[in-house]
Amino acid sequence: MRFIADLEIHSRFARACSKDLTIPNIAVWAVKKGLTVCGTGDFTHPLWMKE
């Protein structure tokens, strides 16, 4: 099985990152870039986990 992945995308809760880095926006751009697997940083941030 072959997949293209980006495993280091930060969330909108990271410093110096766009506030547009929401899960829906990340998903849209992942598809446009041909990604089939996407992982985010900041996964322990309480508000990011809530989303």
N, CA, C, O and CB atoms as a CASP TS submission, in Angstrom:
PFRMAT TS
TARGET T0000
AUTHOR 0000-0000-0000
METHOD Language model
MODEL 1
PARENT N/A
ATOM      1  N   MET     1       0.849  -1.178   0.000  1.00  0.00           N
ATOM      2  CA  MET     1       0.000   0.000   0.000  1.00  0.00           C
ATOM      3  C   MET     1       0.895   1.242   0.000  1.00  0.00           C
ATOM      4  O   MET     1       1.890   1.299   0.722  1.00  0.00           O
ATOM      5  CB  MET     1      -0.966  -0.003   1.229  1.00  0.00           C
ATOM      6  N   ARG     2       0.542   2.206  -0.793  1.00  0.00           N
ATOM      7  CA  ARG     2       1.305   3.441  -0.890  1.00  0.00           C
ATOM      8  C   ARG     2       0.435   4.601  -0.422  1.00  0.00           C
ATOM      9  O   ARG     2      -0.750   4.676  -0.747  1.00  0.00           O
ATOM     10  CB  ARG     2       1.807   3.675  -2.341  1.00  0.00           C
ATOM     11  N   PHE     3       1.036   5.498   0.342  1.00  0.00           N
ATOM     12  CA  PHE     3       0.307   6.692   0.752  1.00  0.00           C
ATOM     13  C   PHE     3       1.264   7.869   0.842  1.00  0.00           C
ATOM     14  O   PHE     3       2.468   7.697   1.034  1.00  0.00           O
ATOM     15  CB  PHE     3      -0.406   6.467   2.102  1.00  0.00           C
ATOM     16  N   ILE     4       0.716   9.052   0.702  1.00  0.00           N
ATOM     17  CA  ILE     4       1.475  10.299   0.828  1.00  0.00           C
ATOM     18  C   ILE     4       0.996  10.962   2.106  1.00  0.00           C
ATOM     19  O   ILE     4      -0.206  11.147   2.303  1.00  0.00           O
ATOM     20  CB  ILE     4       1.285  11.250  -0.434  1.00  0.00           C
ATOM     21  N   ALA     5       1.935  11.323   2.977  1.00  0.00           N
ATOM     22  CA  ALA     5       1.540  11.825   4.295  1.00  0.00           C
ATOM     23  C   ALA     5       2.298  13.086   4.686  1.00  0.00           C
ATOM     24  O   ALA     5       3.430  13.308   4.258  1.00  0.00           O
ATOM     25  CB  ALA     5       1.760  10.758   5.343  1.00  0.00           C
ATOM     26  N   ASP     6       1.667  13.885   5.487  1.00  0.00           N
ATOM     27  CA  ASP     6       2.310  15.001   6.182  1.00  0.00           C
ATOM     28  C   ASP     6       1.975  14.795   7.650  1.00  0.00           C
ATOM     29  O   ASP     6       0.815  14.895   8.050  1.00  0.00           O
ATOM     30  CB  ASP     6       1.817  16.432   5.643  1.00  0.00           C
ATOM     31  N   LEU     7       2.987  14.510   8.442  1.00  0.00           N
ATOM     32  CA  LEU     7       2.755  14.176   9.843  1.00  0.00           C
ATOM     33  C   LEU     7       3.117  15.309  10.793  1.00  0.00           C
ATOM     34  O   LEU     7       3.142  15.109  12.008  1.00  0.00           O
ATOM     35  CB  LEU     7       3.537  12.951  10.207  1.00  0.00           C
ATOM     36  N   GLU     8       3.395  16.482  10.266  1.00  0.00           N
ATOM     37  CA  GLU     8       3.827  17.590  11.132  1.00  0.00           C
ATOM     38  C   GLU     8       3.131  18.892  10.754  1.00  0.00           C
ATOM     39  O   GLU     8       3.786  19.861  10.368  1.00  0.00           O
ATOM     40  CB  GLU     8       5.350  17.771  11.051  1.00  0.00           C
ATOM     41  N   ILE     9       1.827  18.915  10.863  1.00  0.00           N
ATOM     42  CA  ILE     9       1.062  20.135  10.625  1.00  0.00           C
ATOM     43  C   ILE     9       0.629  20.663  11.984  1.00  0.00           C
ATOM     44  O   ILE     9       0.043  19.930  12.781  1.00  0.00           O
ATOM     45  CB  ILE     9      -0.177  19.877   9.684  1.00  0.00           C
ATOM     46  N   HIS    10       0.912  21.916  12.246  1.00  0.00           N
ATOM     47  CA  HIS    10       0.500  22.495  13.519  1.00  0.00           C
ATOM     48  C   HIS    10      -0.939  22.991  13.436  1.00  0.00           C
ATOM     49  O   HIS    10      -1.475  23.224  12.353  1.00  0.00           O
ATOM     50  CB  HIS    10       1.439  23.644  13.921  1.00  0.00           C
ATOM     51  N   SER    11      -1.538  23.141  14.586  1.00  0.00           N
ATOM     52  CA  SER    11      -2.913  23.627  14.656  1.00  0.00           C
ATOM     53  C   SER    11      -2.937  25.146  14.784  1.00  0.00           C
ATOM     54  O   SER    11      -1.894  25.796  14.863  1.00  0.00           O
ATOM     55  CB  SER    11      -3.654  22.979  15.837  1.00  0.00           C
ATOM     56  N   ARG    12      -4.130  25.689  14.804  1.00  0.00           N
ATOM     57  CA  ARG    12      -4.278  27.134  14.979  1.00  0.00           C
ATOM     58  C   ARG    12      -3.924  27.573  16.389  1.00  0.00           C
ATOM     59  O   ARG    12      -3.853  28.770  16.666  1.00  0.00           O
ATOM     60  CB  ARG    12      -5.696  27.559  14.651  1.00  0.00           C
ATOM     61  N   PHE    13      -3.703  26.620  17.280  1.00  0.00           N
ATOM     62  CA  PHE    13      -3.346  26.944  18.656  1.00  0.00           C
ATOM     63  C   PHE    13      -1.838  27.065  18.861  1.00  0.00           C
ATOM     64  O   PHE    13      -1.390  27.457  19.938  1.00  0.00           O
ATOM     65  CB  PHE    13      -3.901  25.896  19.587  1.00  0.00           C
ATOM     66  N   ALA    14      -1.063  26.738  17.851  1.00  0.00           N
ATOM     67  CA  ALA    14       0.390  26.889  17.942  1.00  0.00           C
ATOM     68  C   ALA    14       0.757  28.355  17.723  1.00  0.00           C
ATOM     69  O   ALA    14       0.064  29.080  17.008  1.00  0.00           O
ATOM     70  CB  ALA    14       1.115  25.977  16.903  1.00  0.00           C
ATOM     71  N   ARG    15       1.831  28.772  18.334  1.00  0.00           N
ATOM     72  CA  ARG    15       2.291  30.155  18.140  1.00  0.00           C
ATOM     73  C   ARG    15       2.732  30.358  16.696  1.00  0.00           C
ATOM     74  O   ARG    15       3.247  29.443  16.054  1.00  0.00           O
ATOM     75  CB  ARG    15       3.454  30.494  19.112  1.00  0.00           C
ATOM     76  N   ALA    16       2.525  31.546  16.210  1.00  0.00           N
ATOM     77  CA  ALA    16       2.972  31.954  14.870  1.00  0.00           C
ATOM     78  C   ALA    16       2.363  31.104  13.755  1.00  0.00           C
ATOM     79  O   ALA    16       2.964  30.964  12.690  1.00  0.00           O
ATOM     80  CB  ALA    16       4.484  31.879  14.789  1.00  0.00           C
ATOM     81  N   CYS    17       1.187  30.540  13.985  1.00  0.00           N
ATOM     82  CA  CYS    17       0.485  29.781  12.950  1.00  0.00           C
ATOM     83  C   CYS    17      -0.841  30.468  12.637  1.00  0.00           C
ATOM     84  O   CYS    17      -1.418  31.155  13.480  1.00  0.00           O
ATOM     85  CB  CYS    17       0.251  28.306  13.399  1.00  0.00           C
ATOM     86  N   SER    18      -1.302  30.270  11.427  1.00  0.00           N
ATOM     87  CA  SER    18      -2.550  30.879  10.985  1.00  0.00           C
ATOM     88  C   SER    18      -3.733  30.407  11.825  1.00  0.00           C
ATOM     89  O   SER    18      -3.815  29.236  12.197  1.00  0.00           O
ATOM     90  CB  SER    18      -2.796  30.565   9.516  1.00  0.00           C
ATOM     91  N   LYS    19      -4.628  31.310  12.112  1.00  0.00           N
ATOM     92  CA  LYS    19      -5.862  30.962  12.821  1.00  0.00           C
ATOM     93  C   LYS    19      -6.816  30.194  11.906  1.00  0.00           C
ATOM     94  O   LYS    19      -7.839  29.686  12.366  1.00  0.00           O
ATOM     95  CB  LYS    19      -6.550  32.231  13.359  1.00  0.00           C
ATOM     96  N   ASP    20      -6.487  30.107  10.613  1.00  0.00           N
ATOM     97  CA  ASP    20      -7.293  29.348   9.651  1.00  0.00           C
ATOM     98  C   ASP    20      -6.947  27.859   9.640  1.00  0.00           C
ATOM     99  O   ASP    20      -7.539  27.099   8.874  1.00  0.00           O
ATOM    100  CB  ASP    20      -7.108  29.920   8.259  1.00  0.00           C
ATOM    101  N   LEU    21      -6.007  27.434  10.469  1.00  0.00           N
ATOM    102  CA  LEU    21      -5.620  26.022  10.508  1.00  0.00           C
ATOM    103  C   LEU    21      -6.615  25.215  11.343  1.00  0.00           C
ATOM    104  O   LEU    21      -6.300  24.711  12.421  1.00  0.00           O
ATOM    105  CB  LEU    21      -4.193  25.867  11.080  1.00  0.00           C
ATOM    106  N   THR    22      -7.818  25.116  10.803  1.00  0.00           N
ATOM    107  CA  THR    22      -8.870  24.312  11.428  1.00  0.00           C
ATOM    108  C   THR    22      -8.857  22.928  10.779  1.00  0.00           C
ATOM    109  O   THR    22      -8.251  22.739   9.725  1.00  0.00           O
ATOM    110  CB  THR    22     -10.282  24.998  11.280  1.00  0.00           C
ATOM    111  N   ILE    23      -9.512  21.982  11.397  1.00  0.00           N
ATOM    112  CA  ILE    23      -9.557  20.633  10.827  1.00  0.00           C
ATOM    113  C   ILE    23     -10.180  20.637   9.425  1.00  0.00           C
ATOM    114  O   ILE    23      -9.623  20.012   8.522  1.00  0.00           O
ATOM    115  CB  ILE    23     -10.351  19.694  11.751  1.00  0.00           C
ATOM    116  N   PRO    24     -11.309  21.317   9.210  1.00  0.00           N
ATOM    117  CA  PRO    24     -11.865  21.345   7.849  1.00  0.00           C
ATOM    118  C   PRO    24     -10.913  21.975   6.824  1.00  0.00           C
ATOM    119  O   PRO    24     -10.784  21.462   5.712  1.00  0.00           O
ATOM    120  CB  PRO    24     -13.180  22.108   7.848  1.00  0.00           C
ATOM    121  N   ASN    25     -10.252  23.066   7.178  1.00  0.00           N
ATOM    122  CA  ASN    25      -9.322  23.706   6.239  1.00  0.00           C
ATOM    123  C   ASN    25      -8.101  22.838   5.974  1.00  0.00           C
ATOM    124  O   ASN    25      -7.634  22.754   4.838  1.00  0.00           O
ATOM    125  CB  ASN    25      -8.880  25.063   6.775  1.00  0.00           C
ATOM    126  N   ILE    26      -7.586  22.199   7.002  1.00  0.00           N
ATOM    127  CA  ILE    26      -6.449  21.289   6.807  1.00  0.00           C
ATOM    128  C   ILE    26      -6.859  20.153   5.876  1.00  0.00           C
ATOM    129  O   ILE    26      -6.084  19.756   5.006  1.00  0.00           O
ATOM    130  CB  ILE    26      -5.947  20.723   8.168  1.00  0.00           C
ATOM    131  N   ALA    27      -8.071  19.627   6.051  1.00  0.00           N
ATOM    132  CA  ALA    27      -8.557  18.534   5.203  1.00  0.00           C
ATOM    133  C   ALA    27      -8.687  18.972   3.748  1.00  0.00           C
ATOM    134  O   ALA    27      -8.304  18.232   2.842  1.00  0.00           O
ATOM    135  CB  ALA    27      -9.906  18.025   5.716  1.00  0.00           C
ATOM    136  N   VAL    28      -9.222  20.163   3.517  1.00  0.00           N
ATOM    137  CA  VAL    28      -9.370  20.677   2.147  1.00  0.00           C
ATOM    138  C   VAL    28      -8.014  20.750   1.456  1.00  0.00           C
ATOM    139  O   VAL    28      -7.865  20.281   0.327  1.00  0.00           O
ATOM    140  CB  VAL    28     -10.037  22.073   2.155  1.00  0.00           C
ATOM    141  N   TRP    29      -7.030  21.332   2.125  1.00  0.00           N
ATOM    142  CA  TRP    29      -5.712  21.497   1.518  1.00  0.00           C
ATOM    143  C   TRP    29      -4.962  20.178   1.411  1.00  0.00           C
ATOM    144  O   TRP    29      -4.160  20.001   0.494  1.00  0.00           O
ATOM    145  CB  TRP    29      -4.893  22.489   2.316  1.00  0.00           C
ATOM    146  N   ALA    30      -5.202  19.261   2.318  1.00  0.00           N
ATOM    147  CA  ALA    30      -4.576  17.942   2.218  1.00  0.00           C
ATOM    148  C   ALA    30      -5.033  17.245   0.935  1.00  0.00           C
ATOM    149  O   ALA    30      -4.221  16.661   0.218  1.00  0.00           O
ATOM    150  CB  ALA    30      -4.918  17.075   3.460  1.00  0.00           C
ATOM    151  N   VAL    31      -6.326  17.309   0.652  1.00  0.00           N
ATOM    152  CA  VAL    31      -6.864  16.706  -0.571  1.00  0.00           C
ATOM    153  C   VAL    31      -6.276  17.390  -1.800  1.00  0.00           C
ATOM    154  O   VAL    31      -5.876  16.714  -2.748  1.00  0.00           O
ATOM    155  CB  VAL    31      -8.407  16.799  -0.594  1.00  0.00           C
ATOM    156  N   LYS    32      -6.218  18.718  -1.797  1.00  0.00           N
ATOM    157  CA  LYS    32      -5.659  19.453  -2.940  1.00  0.00           C
ATOM    158  C   LYS    32      -4.206  19.079  -3.201  1.00  0.00           C
ATOM    159  O   LYS    32      -3.756  19.079  -4.346  1.00  0.00           O
ATOM    160  CB  LYS    32      -5.765  20.957  -2.704  1.00  0.00           C
ATOM    161  N   LYS    33      -3.472  18.759  -2.136  1.00  0.00           N
ATOM    162  CA  LYS    33      -2.056  18.400  -2.269  1.00  0.00           C
ATOM    163  C   LYS    33      -1.851  16.911  -2.511  1.00  0.00           C
ATOM    164  O   LYS    33      -0.717  16.462  -2.678  1.00  0.00           O
ATOM    165  CB  LYS    33      -1.299  18.817  -1.027  1.00  0.00           C
ATOM    166  N   GLY    34      -2.929  16.145  -2.533  1.00  0.00           N
ATOM    167  CA  GLY    34      -2.825  14.717  -2.789  1.00  0.00           C
ATOM    168  C   GLY    34      -2.442  13.889  -1.577  1.00  0.00           C
ATOM    169  O   GLY    34      -2.005  12.746  -1.716  1.00  0.00           O
ATOM    170  N   LEU    35      -2.601  14.456  -0.392  1.00  0.00           N
ATOM    171  CA  LEU    35      -2.273  13.712   0.822  1.00  0.00           C
ATOM    172  C   LEU    35      -3.381  12.719   1.145  1.00  0.00           C
ATOM    173  O   LEU    35      -4.565  13.018   0.990  1.00  0.00           O
ATOM    174  CB  LEU    35      -2.051  14.672   2.008  1.00  0.00           C
ATOM    175  N   THR    36      -2.986  11.550   1.590  1.00  0.00           N
ATOM    176  CA  THR    36      -3.969  10.555   2.013  1.00  0.00           C
ATOM    177  C   THR    36      -3.906  10.306   3.516  1.00  0.00           C
ATOM    178  O   THR    36      -4.800   9.677   4.082  1.00  0.00           O
ATOM    179  CB  THR    36      -3.751   9.248   1.261  1.00  0.00           C
ATOM    180  N   VAL    37      -2.853  10.798   4.160  1.00  0.00           N
ATOM    181  CA  VAL    37      -2.696  10.703   5.614  1.00  0.00           C
ATOM    182  C   VAL    37      -2.221  12.056   6.107  1.00  0.00           C
ATOM    183  O   VAL    37      -1.332  12.666   5.512  1.00  0.00           O
ATOM    184  CB  VAL    37      -1.690   9.560   6.023  1.00  0.00           C
ATOM    185  N   CYS    38      -2.807  12.518   7.183  1.00  0.00           N
ATOM    186  CA  CYS    38      -2.451  13.829   7.718  1.00  0.00           C
ATOM    187  C   CYS    38      -2.456  13.754   9.239  1.00  0.00           C
ATOM    188  O   CYS    38      -3.446  13.338   9.840  1.00  0.00           O
ATOM    189  CB  CYS    38      -3.431  14.931   7.212  1.00  0.00           C
ATOM    190  N   GLY    39      -1.363  14.152   9.855  1.00  0.00           N
ATOM    191  CA  GLY    39      -1.280  14.180  11.313  1.00  0.00           C
ATOM    192  C   GLY    39      -0.990  15.596  11.771  1.00  0.00           C
ATOM    193  O   GLY    39      -0.318  16.349  11.066  1.00  0.00           O
ATOM    194  N   THR    40      -1.480  15.965  12.926  1.00  0.00           N
ATOM    195  CA  THR    40      -1.256  17.322  13.409  1.00  0.00           C
ATOM    196  C   THR    40      -0.454  17.335  14.697  1.00  0.00           C
ATOM    197  O   THR    40      -0.468  16.386  15.481  1.00  0.00           O
ATOM    198  CB  THR    40      -2.578  18.028  13.620  1.00  0.00           C
ATOM    199  N   GLY    41       0.238  18.430  14.885  1.00  0.00           N
ATOM    200  CA  GLY    41       0.901  18.669  16.155  1.00  0.00           C
ATOM    201  C   GLY    41      -0.109  19.288  17.107  1.00  0.00           C
ATOM    202  O   GLY    41      -1.283  19.428  16.766  1.00  0.00           O
ATOM    203  N   ASP    42       0.332  19.651  18.270  1.00  0.00           N
ATOM    204  CA  ASP    42      -0.525  20.304  19.264  1.00  0.00           C
ATOM    205  C   ASP    42      -1.675  19.407  19.712  1.00  0.00           C
ATOM    206  O   ASP    42      -2.689  19.899  20.206  1.00  0.00           O
ATOM    207  CB  ASP    42      -1.080  21.604  18.701  1.00  0.00           C
ATOM    208  N   PHE    43      -1.525  18.104  19.543  1.00  0.00           N
ATOM    209  CA  PHE    43      -2.622  17.184  19.853  1.00  0.00           C
ATOM    210  C   PHE    43      -2.956  17.120  21.335  1.00  0.00           C
ATOM    211  O   PHE    43      -4.004  16.590  21.704  1.00  0.00           O
ATOM    212  CB  PHE    43      -2.281  15.810  19.367  1.00  0.00           C
ATOM    213  N   THR    44      -2.091  17.646  22.189  1.00  0.00           N
ATOM    214  CA  THR    44      -2.395  17.645  23.622  1.00  0.00           C
ATOM    215  C   THR    44      -3.050  18.949  24.079  1.00  0.00           C
ATOM    216  O   THR    44      -3.437  19.069  25.242  1.00  0.00           O
ATOM    217  CB  THR    44      -1.125  17.405  24.420  1.00  0.00           C
ATOM    218  N   HIS    45      -3.177  19.917  23.185  1.00  0.00           N
ATOM    219  CA  HIS    45      -3.817  21.184  23.546  1.00  0.00           C
ATOM    220  C   HIS    45      -5.304  20.914  23.803  1.00  0.00           C
ATOM    221  O   HIS    45      -5.977  20.336  22.950  1.00  0.00           O
ATOM    222  CB  HIS    45      -3.624  22.268  22.414  1.00  0.00           C
ATOM    223  N   PRO    46      -5.822  21.322  24.962  1.00  0.00           N
ATOM    224  CA  PRO    46      -7.216  21.009  25.317  1.00  0.00           C
ATOM    225  C   PRO    46      -8.246  21.450  24.278  1.00  0.00           C
ATOM    226  O   PRO    46      -9.185  20.706  23.994  1.00  0.00           O
ATOM    227  CB  PRO    46      -7.550  21.648  26.626  1.00  0.00           C
ATOM    228  N   LEU    47      -8.091  22.635  23.709  1.00  0.00           N
ATOM    229  CA  LEU    47      -9.078  23.103  22.726  1.00  0.00           C
ATOM    230  C   LEU    47      -8.963  22.350  21.405  1.00  0.00           C
ATOM    231  O   LEU    47      -9.967  22.136  20.725  1.00  0.00           O
ATOM    232  CB  LEU    47      -8.910  24.604  22.479  1.00  0.00           C
ATOM    233  N   TRP    48      -7.756  21.949  21.037  1.00  0.00           N
ATOM    234  CA  TRP    48      -7.564  21.181  19.802  1.00  0.00           C
ATOM    235  C   TRP    48      -8.178  19.793  19.968  1.00  0.00           C
ATOM    236  O   TRP    48      -8.805  19.273  19.045  1.00  0.00           O
ATOM    237  CB  TRP    48      -6.050  21.073  19.440  1.00  0.00           C
ATOM    238  N   MET    49      -7.998  19.199  21.136  1.00  0.00           N
ATOM    239  CA  MET    49      -8.598  17.883  21.402  1.00  0.00           C
ATOM    240  C   MET    49     -10.120  17.962  21.374  1.00  0.00           C
ATOM    241  O   MET    49     -10.790  17.019  20.951  1.00  0.00           O
ATOM    242  CB  MET    49      -8.126  17.337  22.764  1.00  0.00           C
ATOM    243  N   LYS    50     -10.661  19.088  21.824  1.00  0.00           N
ATOM    244  CA  LYS    50     -12.112  19.278  21.847  1.00  0.00           C
ATOM    245  C   LYS    50     -12.701  19.292  20.432  1.00  0.00           C
ATOM    246  O   LYS    50     -13.809  18.804  20.209  1.00  0.00           O
ATOM    247  CB  LYS    50     -12.460  20.583  22.571  1.00  0.00           C
ATOM    248  N   GLU    51     -11.946  19.857  19.479  1.00  0.00           N
ATOM    249  CA  GLU    51     -12.418  19.906  18.092  1.00  0.00           C
ATOM    250  C   GLU    51     -12.514  18.512  17.522  1.00  0.00           C
ATOM    251  O   GLU    51     -12.894  18.343  16.363  1.00  0.00           O
ATOM    252  CB  GLU    51     -11.491  20.768  17.225  1.00  0.00           C
TER
END
